[in-house]
């Protein structure tokens, strides 16, 4: 049973959280936010000269009813809850690690849940679900410096540890674990009105008009009143910042083919990241894997301050390519002796 919440200021958020004291998913009480309808921002996304899975027609060709909303869009729904639990540390050393379970299309409602950890604990579990109970994602969150063992216990860390080496990749056969990005370091920044390229055909200002959890610290006006005296980049838009230059890495599989995000971890080490500040990105393939329907490239992107060169954060992304979307898959697989 939910305990009724009330509107209150949670840092930069005006938010209503509720507490449920028991759940089929967890033994501890948890916070949950309001039902939200995330907006689709990637209908015009283009890569490798074709539309992405977020385009309705492309999605329909793959048997989907509409173009799904990009996974990290849901990260914003957790931010007020995690700030409520961990305070300012969330924006400075927070880590959100998620495995995406089911796609969401525009118009569907999603709710975020965060387990309330025991006193003194700096890690917790989180999940999101649709109105009908369909799971959207499952994952972990933490704050503070972590030991290698603690970092490996994140949702993505655990999944990487359980991977089995693929026998023979087809789409990603030319890639290798340990491969370094060809563009290292990639120079990026995100201004309010800056177009982020074909991968992300919108601006930060566009996103802030429709973001599920508005925060004064994200804005030009409110940013000056943040604890850091500057506007900060929402966690979901860190994914956009890092994704905007991904082509420079040269981590290309065979194509044309359609991919999607299957899992993602964003970790702040010396955050937050600031609007209109330079950053340098270093990419490395940390794992390759496959399932019955996909081939995956797991890439770690390290984020360095473009002025001081200090390591300020990192992202691990499981980018999965749908085998059925690559027209030559069966022919190539036979030639490689896989079929």
VEXDRENNU-469886 format. One record per residue (C-alpha): x, y, z; residue in three letters. Coordinates in steps of 0.2 Angstrom, whole numbers, plus 5000, padded with zeros to 4 digits. Layout:
BEGIN
XYZALA...
***
This chain:
BEGIN
500050005000UNK500650174995UNK500850315008UNK500150475001UNK501450604997UNK501450784996UNK502250914985UNK503850974992UNK505551054986UNK506850914984UNK508451024980UNK508051094963UNK506550984960UNK504651014965UNK504150834967UNK502950714975UNK503750554980UNK502750414989UNK503350275000UNK502750094999UNK503149985013UNK503149815004UNK503349754987UNK503549594977UNK505149654971UNK506049704987UNK506149665005UNK506449845010UNK505350005008UNK505550114993UNK505150274986UNK504150294969UNK503850444959UNK502350504949UNK501750424933UNK502550504918UNK502350504899UNK504150524892UNK504250604875UNK505050534859UNK506450644854UNK507350534841UNK506050504827UNK507250594815UNK508850514821UNK510050454807UNK511550344808UNK512450254794UNK511350354782UNK509750274788UNK508450304801UNK508550224818UNK507350104827UNK506550264835UNK505750304818UNK504050224817UNK504250154800UNK505950074804UNK505150004820UNK503649934811UNK504849844798UNK505549754813UNK503849704820UNK503749844833UNK502149944835UNK503050114836UNK504750184838UNK505350164856UNK505850304867UNK507750294871UNK508250204887UNK509150344896UNK507650454894UNK507050364910UNK508550404920UNK507750574924UNK506350494933UNK507550434946UNK508450594949UNK507350674962UNK507150504971UNK509050474972UNK509350664977UNK508050634991UNK509050484997UNK510850544994UNK510750734993UNK512050834983UNK513250684982UNK512050614969UNK512550744957UNK514350734961UNK514750554963UNK513150464958UNK513050304947UNK511450234939UNK511750064931UNK510249994921UNK509749844910UNK508349894898UNK506949754899UNK505449814888UNK505249964876UNK504150114879UNK503250214866UNK502650384867UNK500950394876UNK501350254888UNK501550294907UNK503050244917UNK503450254935UNK505150244944UNK505550154960UNK507050164971UNK507350054986UNK507750145002UNK509350075008UNK509850035027UNK510550185036UNK512350215030UNK512250115014UNK512750204998UNK512050074986UNK510250024982UNK509149944969UNK507950034957UNK506749984943UNK505350064932UNK503749994926UNK502250034915UNK500450054921UNK500049864918UNK501549814928UNK502649774913UNK504449804918UNK505449944909UNK507149924917UNK508049854932UNK509649914940UNK510649984954UNK511250154960UNK512650214971UNK513550364977UNK515350394982UNK517050314978UNK516850124975UNK518149984977UNK518349884961UNK517249744970UNK515849874973UNK515949944955UNK515849764948UNK514249734959UNK513249864949UNK511949804937UNK513049824921UNK514549754931UNK513649594935UNK513049574918UNK514749594910UNK515449464923UNK514249334917UNK514549354898UNK515249204889UNK516449244874UNK515449234858UNK515949084846UNK515849184830UNK515149354828UNK514449404811UNK513949584812UNK515349634824UNK516649514817UNK517949644814UNK517949714832UNK518949654847UNK518949674866UNK520249804871UNK520049904854UNK520350094858UNK519250224849UNK520050294834UNK519550474839UNK520250474856UNK520150604863UNK518550654856UNK518150844860UNK516350874865UNK515251004874UNK513451044876UNK512751214875UNK510951254878UNK510551294860UNK511851174852UNK511251044839UNK512050884844UNK512150804826UNK511250674816UNK511250554831UNK510350674842UNK509350794832UNK508850914846UNK509551034858UNK509751034877UNK508451184877UNK507251074867UNK507450934880UNK507151044895UNK505451094888UNK504850914889UNK505950834902UNK504950724914UNK505750804930UNK506150984927UNK507551054939UNK508051234941UNK509851184941UNK509751124923UNK509251304917UNK510251464912UNK509251554926UNK509251424940UNK511051364936UNK511851514944UNK510951464960UNK511551284960UNK512851234973UNK514151244959UNK513651414953UNK513351344935UNK511951254925UNK512251064926UNK511850934912UNK510450804917UNK511050624918UNK510050574903UNK510850714893UNK512550644897UNK512150504886UNK511750624872UNK513350714875UNK514350554874UNK513350484860UNK513550634849UNK515350594843UNK515250404844UNK515550384825UNK517350454828UNK517750294838UNK517650184822UNK516750044831UNK515749994816UNK515049824813UNK514349764796UNK512849854790UNK511749934786UNK510849874802UNK509749934816UNK510349944834UNK509649994851UNK510350024869UNK510149864879UNK510949924895UNK511950074901UNK512850134916UNK513350324919UNK514550354934UNK515050524940UNK516750534948UNK516950714950UNK515350784944UNK514250864940UNK514550894921UNK514251074916UNK513251154902UNK514451234888UNK516051164896UNK517351064886UNK517550874889UNK518750744881UNK518150564878UNK519150404878UNK518250244872UNK518750064873UNK517749904869UNK517649804885UNK516649654880UNK515749574864UNK514349464866UNK512749394857UNK511049334861UNK509849234849UNK509249404842UNK510649524844UNK512549554844UNK513249674857UNK514649794859UNK515049844876UNK515950014876UNK516750104891UNK516850294888UNK517950394900UNK517550574902UNK518950704906UNK518750884909UNK519350974894UNK520251104904UNK521051004918UNK521050834910UNK520450764927UNK519350604925UNK517550664929UNK516450514924UNK516250364913UNK514850274904UNK514750094899UNK513550064885UNK512849894879UNK512449934861UNK511549784853UNK511249764834UNK509749664828UNK510249514818UNK508649524808UNK509049704802UNK510649654793UNK510049594776UNK511649494773UNK511749404790UNK511249234784UNK512449234769UNK513849304780UNK513549184793UNK513649034781UNK515249104774UNK516049114791UNK515448934795UNK514248984808UNK512648914800UNK
***
